[in-house]
Amino acid sequence: MVGLAGLLACLFFVLDLQLPLGVANAVLYSTVVLLASASQYRWLPIAAAIACSLLTIIAVPFSPRIPGLPSWLEWVNHLFSLFGIWAPVVFVYQRRRTELLLKESNERLERGVEARTADLAASRLALERSEEQLHTLTGRILTAQEEERRRIAQDLHDDVNQRLALLMLDLQTIGRQIGSSPSEAQENVRNVLKGLEALSDDVRFMAYRFHPSILDDLGLKAALQRLLDDFSTRTGVKALFVHQPLDHQLGKTASTALYRVVQESLSNIARHAKATRVEVEVTLEEEGVVVVVRDDGKGFDQLTVDRGEGGLGLLNMRERLLSVQGTCEVESIPGRGTTVSMYVPLARVAI
């Protein structure tokens, strides 16, 4: 690039010696400067401009004159040649300065974007950690709740219910002893026995609601079957239970979560759906257990669930399954019933 610029400068100098005034040479010398600016050397345009200026000045005494032309006009033309040589230098360096400022501005912008991206990533990570901590805390609360329910159910069964049974035996003994007593006393004893029997049934049912022992003893399928039978007896709604054989035994936490969500779903059906038929289906997929509860009730607006306005019941159902890495989806169409789909991955299953 340097050699080509030097060769052109020499050729233009020879041409300058042949032409008068030197005006045309200014444009040619500017070409040499522009060519030098294409080089990677930042000093080359100035060096080319200085060399071309010296060649222009040297050529002044040797350039031919036009007869009758004032000498001042010749000098003006040579000065114009110098302007034509240095104008590209100013343009090139101004352009380089603008490019440098633009580069610095882009670098500052990129650093700002990187910093902002890092802040967003940190905020997102903090949010994910907060959500994870919230799910962990929810899981611990639900686990503690279930443990407390299990303890209360055991106390009710082992203490209160046993004491009621002893009282019933005592009253039966008294009834036999006062066989000759007035009929009114015998009737009162019978009433007490009926009351105690009803109380015993209520306590037994309460214990079952707190934590059904069948869930620990016989597993999820048997507990769901019992739950559906009780639901159908209490509400008169026809209930169908469809299930596949489970090769894996669900752990306590996962089984309890699924059981409670089904229980909450049936409670919602009894209170709001006005259904005549309920179906509970349990299937085993390759990576998890799926439980689906369907009813043919009146349904509700799906947007209510999508906007998170479904109340604490639906929120509790989802949080229960989130605590065991599961999911809960609710689909409903007004007038066409509701479907609640639950999923628990097999990673939470104890073989």
Beta strands, then each sheet from edge to edge (+ up, - down):
strand 1: 238-243
strand 2: 249-250
strand 3: 277-284
strand 4: 288-295
strand 5: 327-332
strand 6: 338-345
strand 7: 349-350
sheet 1: 1+ 3+ 4- 6+ 5-
sheet 2: 2+ 7-
end
